[in-house]
Amino acid sequence: MRDIQALFTPAGEQLVPSEAACSPWGELVGGGPVAGLLARAVERTSNDPDLFIARLTVDLMRPVPANPLSLTAHPLRTGKRLQVSEAVLTVDGKPSARATAQLLRRSDVDGVVPEVPAPFPGPADLPDGHLLPPELGLRWGVHDVIQVRWVEDQRATSTSKAWMRMPVPLIPDEALSPLAQVAVLVDCISAASPVGPIFGPWINTDITLYLHRPFEGEWLGMEIDRDVQPTGIGVANARLYDERGLLGSAHEAVMVNQLG
């Protein structure tokens, strides 16, 4: 068992990825850890507790090598009801990923909306599993760190269903925020979606989250499908739950991962 302290270690004004932040595709940082860092950065562009990040879009513009990286973030637009913020992750002097977020002001409205519980068993009733089958012999990384409890795995004929949890922080001695944990985990929806009749393997080039309330607890439930075409392009979708109920959705553009 590896001793994992965090996904990244501070080094001056930069962050150094650990092995636990890496993807199975080589010496690259996984999309989830990248999205988590960008979520953390855009959260820090506002100190107004009534502004809620209702949409987060992460563009994974190029592979992120496992080298020291830098982050910058700033508001693009501020207003009484809406703020738009941007964060950019840079490696070796090149912008490699970017996030934009819409922060909306909360308000009290009339009416009671019933909670929508997850339409599958909760994590306490399920055994531990793996995001990707160990027999594939892939490089160890963040996909091994994430804790997964399947309801229906990638062999599902319609939607796959799973609960996932990130057990380590982005930065040592700093708790993961609810948004950052969701951002890390939803990068998995393409890998966790049903294999389907057209085999990739598929990788995502972006992540978009829509949330109507904060994530609560530690386990994120996902009901996932993926629509792809013989063009090698598609989209992965997920309805997102915590143990209280529905909290939003996630979407990814996917393409065939042609290596070499």
C-alpha positions as CSV (number, residue, x, y, z in Angstrom):
1,M,0.0,0.0,0.0
2,R,1.5,3.3,-1.1
3,D,1.8,6.1,1.5
4,I,-0.2,8.9,-0.2
5,Q,-0.2,12.3,1.5
6,A,-1.7,14.4,-1.3
7,L,-2.1,14.8,-5.0
8,F,0.3,17.8,-5.2
9,T,3.1,19.3,-3.1
10,P,3.8,23.0,-2.9
11,A,7.2,24.1,-4.1
12,G,7.4,27.9,-3.7
13,E,4.6,29.4,-5.9
14,Q,4.3,26.1,-7.9
15,L,2.7,22.7,-7.2
16,V,4.5,19.4,-7.9
17,P,2.3,16.4,-8.9
18,S,2.8,13.2,-7.0
19,E,2.4,9.8,-8.6
20,A,-1.1,9.7,-7.1
21,A,-2.1,12.6,-9.4
22,C,-1.0,10.8,-12.6
23,S,-3.1,9.2,-15.4
24,P,-2.8,5.6,-16.7
25,W,-1.5,7.0,-20.1
26,G,2.1,7.9,-19.1
27,E,3.9,10.5,-17.1
28,L,0.9,12.9,-17.3
29,V,-1.4,14.4,-14.7
30,G,-4.9,13.0,-14.7
31,G,-7.8,15.2,-15.8
32,G,-9.4,14.9,-12.4
33,P,-6.6,16.4,-10.4
34,V,-6.3,19.1,-12.9
35,A,-10.0,19.9,-12.6
36,G,-9.7,19.8,-8.8
37,L,-6.9,22.4,-8.8
38,L,-8.9,24.7,-11.2
39,A,-12.0,24.4,-9.1
40,R,-10.0,25.3,-6.0
41,A,-8.6,28.4,-7.9
42,V,-11.9,29.7,-9.1
43,E,-13.4,29.3,-5.7
44,R,-10.8,31.7,-4.4
45,T,-11.8,34.5,-6.8
46,S,-14.8,35.4,-4.5
47,N,-15.3,35.7,-0.7
48,D,-19.0,36.3,-1.0
49,P,-20.7,33.3,0.7
50,D,-24.0,33.9,-1.1
51,L,-22.4,33.4,-4.5
52,F,-22.6,29.7,-5.6
53,I,-20.6,28.1,-8.4
54,A,-23.5,26.7,-10.4
55,R,-21.5,25.9,-13.5
56,L,-17.8,24.9,-13.9
57,T,-16.3,24.2,-17.3
58,V,-12.8,22.8,-17.6
59,D,-11.0,22.7,-21.0
60,L,-8.2,20.1,-21.1
61,M,-6.4,21.8,-23.8
62,R,-3.2,19.7,-24.0
63,P,-1.6,16.8,-22.0
64,V,-0.3,18.0,-18.6
65,P,3.2,16.6,-18.0
66,A,4.0,15.7,-14.4
67,N,6.2,18.7,-13.9
68,P,5.8,21.7,-11.5
69,L,2.7,23.7,-12.5
70,S,1.4,27.2,-11.9
71,L,-2.2,28.5,-11.4
72,T,-3.7,32.0,-12.0
73,A,-7.3,33.0,-11.4
74,H,-9.3,36.2,-11.7
75,P,-12.9,37.4,-12.2
76,L,-13.9,38.1,-15.8
77,R,-17.1,39.8,-14.8
78,T,-18.5,40.8,-11.4
79,G,-22.1,41.8,-10.7
80,K,-24.7,41.7,-8.0
81,R,-26.2,38.4,-9.1
82,L,-23.6,36.9,-11.5
83,Q,-19.9,36.6,-11.4
84,V,-17.8,34.8,-14.1
85,S,-14.3,33.7,-13.1
86,E,-11.4,32.1,-15.0
87,A,-8.5,30.0,-13.9
88,V,-5.5,28.9,-16.0
89,L,-3.1,26.1,-15.3
90,T,0.4,26.5,-16.9
91,V,3.2,23.9,-17.2
92,D,6.6,24.7,-18.7
93,G,5.4,28.1,-19.7
94,K,2.4,26.7,-21.7
95,P,-1.3,27.1,-20.7
96,S,-2.4,23.5,-20.5
97,A,-5.9,23.7,-19.0
98,R,-8.5,26.4,-18.3
99,A,-11.7,26.7,-16.3
100,T,-14.5,29.2,-16.4
101,A,-17.1,29.3,-13.7
102,Q,-20.4,31.0,-13.3
103,L,-21.1,32.1,-9.7
104,L,-24.8,32.8,-9.1
105,R,-26.3,34.6,-6.1
106,R,-28.5,32.5,-3.9
107,S,-32.0,33.8,-2.9
108,D,-35.1,32.6,-1.1
109,V,-38.0,31.6,-3.2
110,D,-41.5,30.2,-2.5
111,G,-42.3,26.5,-2.8
112,V,-40.9,23.2,-1.6
113,V,-39.0,21.0,-4.0
114,P,-38.9,17.4,-2.9
115,E,-35.5,15.7,-2.6
116,V,-34.7,13.3,-5.4
117,P,-32.8,10.3,-3.8
118,A,-30.3,8.3,-5.8
119,P,-32.3,5.5,-7.7
120,F,-29.8,2.9,-6.6
121,P,-28.3,1.6,-3.3
122,G,-26.1,3.8,-1.2
123,P,-22.3,3.3,-0.8
124,A,-22.6,1.7,2.7
125,D,-24.3,-1.4,1.1
126,L,-21.7,-2.0,-1.6
127,P,-18.2,-3.6,-1.7
128,D,-15.0,-1.8,-2.7
129,G,-14.0,-2.1,-6.4
130,H,-11.7,-0.5,-9.0
131,L,-12.4,2.2,-11.5
132,L,-10.4,0.4,-14.2
133,P,-9.9,-3.4,-14.2
134,P,-6.5,-4.3,-12.6
135,E,-5.9,-7.0,-15.3
136,L,-5.4,-4.2,-17.8
137,G,-2.0,-3.6,-16.2
138,L,-2.2,0.1,-16.6
139,R,0.3,2.6,-15.0
140,W,-0.6,3.2,-11.3
141,G,-2.2,6.6,-10.7
142,V,-5.2,8.6,-9.6
143,H,-7.6,6.0,-11.0
144,D,-6.2,3.6,-8.4
145,V,-6.4,6.2,-5.6
146,I,-10.1,7.0,-6.1
147,Q,-12.3,4.7,-4.1
148,V,-15.1,3.1,-6.2
149,R,-18.2,1.1,-5.2
150,W,-20.1,-0.2,-8.2
151,V,-23.8,-0.7,-8.5
152,E,-23.5,-1.6,-12.2
153,D,-20.0,-1.3,-13.9
154,Q,-18.9,-0.7,-17.5
155,R,-20.6,-4.0,-18.6
156,A,-24.0,-2.4,-18.0
157,T,-26.3,-2.3,-21.1
158,S,-27.8,1.1,-20.4
159,T,-26.3,3.2,-17.6
160,S,-23.5,2.4,-15.3
161,K,-23.9,3.4,-11.6
162,A,-21.3,3.9,-9.0
163,W,-20.3,5.8,-5.8
164,M,-16.9,7.3,-5.7
165,R,-14.7,9.1,-3.1
166,M,-11.4,10.9,-3.2
167,P,-9.6,9.8,0.1
168,V,-6.7,12.2,-0.1
169,P,-6.5,16.0,-0.4
170,L,-5.2,18.1,-3.3
171,I,-2.7,19.8,-1.1
172,P,-1.2,18.4,2.2
173,D,-3.1,19.5,5.3
174,E,-5.9,21.2,3.3
175,A,-9.3,19.6,3.2
176,L,-10.9,19.1,-0.2
177,S,-13.8,21.6,-0.8
178,P,-17.1,20.0,-1.9
179,L,-16.7,21.5,-5.4
180,A,-13.0,20.4,-5.7
181,Q,-14.0,16.8,-4.8
182,V,-16.8,16.7,-7.3
183,A,-14.5,18.2,-10.0
184,V,-11.8,15.5,-9.3
185,L,-14.4,12.6,-9.4
186,V,-16.4,13.5,-12.5
187,D,-13.4,13.3,-14.7
188,C,-14.1,9.5,-14.3
189,I,-17.4,9.4,-16.1
190,S,-16.0,8.5,-19.5
191,A,-13.9,5.7,-18.0
192,A,-16.8,4.5,-15.9
193,S,-19.5,4.6,-18.6
194,P,-20.8,1.5,-20.3
195,V,-18.4,0.1,-22.9
196,G,-21.2,-0.1,-25.6
197,P,-21.0,-1.4,-29.1
198,I,-18.2,1.0,-30.3
199,F,-15.0,0.4,-28.4
200,G,-12.6,3.4,-28.0
201,P,-10.8,3.5,-25.6
202,W,-12.4,6.9,-25.1
203,I,-10.9,9.9,-23.3
204,N,-12.5,13.2,-22.4
205,T,-11.3,16.6,-23.6
206,D,-13.3,18.7,-21.2
207,I,-15.6,18.6,-18.1
208,T,-18.7,20.6,-17.5
209,L,-20.5,20.6,-14.1
210,Y,-24.0,22.0,-13.4
211,L,-24.8,22.1,-9.7
212,H,-27.9,23.4,-7.9
213,R,-26.6,22.9,-4.4
214,P,-23.3,22.0,-2.6
215,F,-22.2,18.4,-2.5
216,E,-22.6,16.9,1.0
217,G,-20.6,14.1,2.6
218,E,-17.8,12.1,1.0
219,W,-19.4,9.8,-1.6
220,L,-20.5,11.0,-5.0
221,G,-23.1,8.9,-6.8
222,M,-23.1,8.8,-10.6
223,E,-25.6,7.4,-13.1
224,I,-23.6,7.4,-16.4
225,D,-24.2,7.0,-20.1
226,R,-22.1,7.6,-23.2
227,D,-23.3,8.3,-26.7
228,V,-20.6,7.8,-29.4
229,Q,-20.4,7.6,-33.2
230,P,-18.1,5.9,-35.7
231,T,-16.6,9.3,-36.2
232,G,-14.7,8.7,-33.0
233,I,-16.5,11.5,-31.2
234,G,-19.2,11.4,-28.5
235,V,-20.4,12.7,-25.2
236,A,-20.5,11.2,-21.7
237,N,-23.2,12.3,-19.3
238,A,-23.9,11.7,-15.6
239,R,-26.6,12.6,-13.1
240,L,-24.9,13.4,-9.8
241,Y,-26.0,12.4,-6.3
242,D,-24.9,12.5,-2.7
243,E,-26.5,10.6,0.1
244,R,-29.1,13.3,0.4
245,G,-30.2,13.2,-3.2
246,L,-29.7,14.8,-6.7
247,L,-27.3,17.7,-6.8
248,G,-26.6,18.2,-10.5
249,S,-25.1,16.8,-13.7
250,A,-21.8,16.4,-15.5
251,H,-21.0,16.2,-19.2
252,E,-17.8,15.5,-21.2
253,A,-16.8,15.6,-24.9
254,V,-15.0,12.3,-25.7
255,M,-12.9,11.1,-28.5
256,V,-11.1,7.9,-29.4
257,N,-7.7,7.7,-27.7
258,Q,-5.4,6.7,-30.5
259,L,-1.9,6.3,-29.1
260,G,1.3,6.3,-31.1
